[in-house]
């Protein structure tokens, strides 16, 4: 067992550019078929898909699974969609399946946990990320805006804008728009254009992006993200997650980690904002699953503040 573990550790170092993923036949040539079978039997290695093995300790690592998928589909494949976004650091895109694409000329069978798409990959569509062939971030976001669940797509796009940096955000969004304009498959492009208009790159968490989409879908104008409330002399007093400044209505998402043990502080903060004419509606994780209370309170707030205004 010790010899096997040492061999697997050496395999990890040797295949670091593939994050531990290896073709079974290559590893058998290095370790010997008998040693490879023992490693699989004893759980040091696992076969993710036919012909591809990874160390069991890395079986949940996204780069390792993506590398294994590329080994399975071949050299002309690329990581796409939610998997590509996840490799770029967009956690809102996380999902269990690995998504890859191959040219139309290839027929590669999908497997449990592996979704194989077919499509053209042109020059500039693919970049190298973590040593892997991955669709460029602007293309990845454009495709997700067309095909992924809407709230996943919006939250991922918001995270992508943050990742490219404030100075490059405008150019990045223009590149996404250009990708949509040149997309051969026009399905989903109308909804993508709507979502593109909601991207702010300012959401502190995916639920804030989901909340923005929720209220727009309910018929409200898009709220301002991360709105600053300032004093008469210009001092920044508060930053509100989502707000309609002209009506002084705000939505604050209370994520569990961010707001645990802060109830007294949040209550005092809301009182101070109320004294300035604001109505603050607090939204919790459960409200994202059943938003009726939030939407009812928001309707009341709009009726009250419009009357005051």
Buried (B, 14 or more C-beta within 10 A) or exposed (E): EEEBEEBBEEBBEEBEEBBBBBBBEBBBEBBEEEBBEBBBEEEBBBEBBEBBBBBBBBBEBBBBBBBBBBBBBEEBBBBBBBBBBBBBEBEBBBBEBBBBBBBEEEEBEBBEEBBBBEBEBEEEBBBEBBEBBBBBBBBBBBBBBBBBEBBBBBBBBBBBBBBBEEEEBEEBBEBBBEBBEEBEEEEBBEBBBBBBEBBBBBBBBBBBBBBBBBBBEEEBEBBBBBBEBEEEEEEEEBEBBBBBBEBBBBBBBBBEEEBEEEEEEBEEBBEBBEEEEBBBBBBBEEBBEEBEEBBEBBEEBBEEBEEEE
